[in-house]
Amino acid sequence: MNENIRKCEIMDPDLIRRVTSFFKVLGDETRVKILYALYGREMCVTDIAESLDASGSAVSHQLKQLKLEGHVKSRREGKNIFYSLDDEHVVDIIHQALTHVEHKSNEK
């Protein structure tokens, strides 16, 4: 075995589970679009649905998933609920993925 090749360190099983869960969230087109729409601003369900050309119920369902995973947060103002990113690192990861996909597309 080549001395320069390091054996892979085994990651903590809980960390692996959380990373896998994170990528499952990004595995849905609507959720990625919602996360991207919320980058740098907050929006209500109606505005998100309009920007995505989706139904309010579909957006609400995906927002619930994103909130459960800790990717979005909400605040109430009167009858309206406004959503925003809980952590903008997720958009950085989406940007990295876009860069990767574009790079791979240019190789072909």
N, C-alpha and C positions, 0 to 999 in steps of 0.2 A: 504494500500500500504506500502511495506517495506521501511523504512526510508533510507536504504542504496542504494536504486535504485534511480538514478538521472534521471530526465526527460531529454530527448535528446534536445540539443539546436538546434534550427533551423539554418541551415547554410545559408549564403548569397546566393541567387538564382544565381547570376553571378558566384560565386565560384563553385557551384554545376554544372553549365553548363560547366565550364572549366575542371573540374575533369572528367566529363562524356566524354567530347571531347577527353581528354588525353587517357582514357581507350578505346575509340573507335579506336584510332590510334594503340594501342597495340592489338586490336582485329583482326589484319590481320597478318598471318604468315610471309608473305614476308617482311612486314615492321619491324617486330620483328627481323628477320634474318638480315636485313640491319643495324638496330641499333646495333645489337650485332657485326656485321662485322666491324663497324666503331669504336668500342670501342678502344680507345687509339691510333687511327691512322686515317689518311685521305686516301681516295681512289677515283679513278675516276669511272665513270659508268661501263666501260668495266671490270675493276678489280672486282667490286662488283658483276656484272652479272656472271662473271666466277666463283667467289667463291660460289655463290648461285646456280649455274647451271641454270640460268634464262636468259631470253632475255634482251638485253639492253633497249628495249622500255618498258618492264614491270618494270624494275628497275627504269628507268627515271620517269615513272608515279608515282611510290611509293615515290621516292625521292621528287617529287613535293609536294605530300601530307605532307610528313614529314617536308619539308621546310616551307610550309604554317602554320603548327602547331608550328613552332619554335623549332623543335627537331634536325634539322641538319642545318648546314651553308655551304656555298660554297665559293670557291675562284678560280679565273681564273689564269691559267699560260699558256700563249700562246693560243693554241687551246683547251687545256684541262681544264676541270672544276673538281676540287677536292672537295669532300664532307667530312665533319667531324661532330661529335656530337656537337651541340650547348651547351649542358649541359649534363654532364655524370650522372646526377641523374637518368635519364631514365634507364640506364643500372643497376643501383642499384635496381631500382624497378623491373626490369626483374629478377635479381638475387633473390630478395625476393619472387617473384612469383614462380620461379623454386624451391626454398627451400620449399615453401608451398605445391606445387604439389607433390614433392618427399615425403614430410612428410605424406601427405594424402594417397599416394600410398602405403607407408609402413604400414599404419594402417590396410589395407585390408588383 
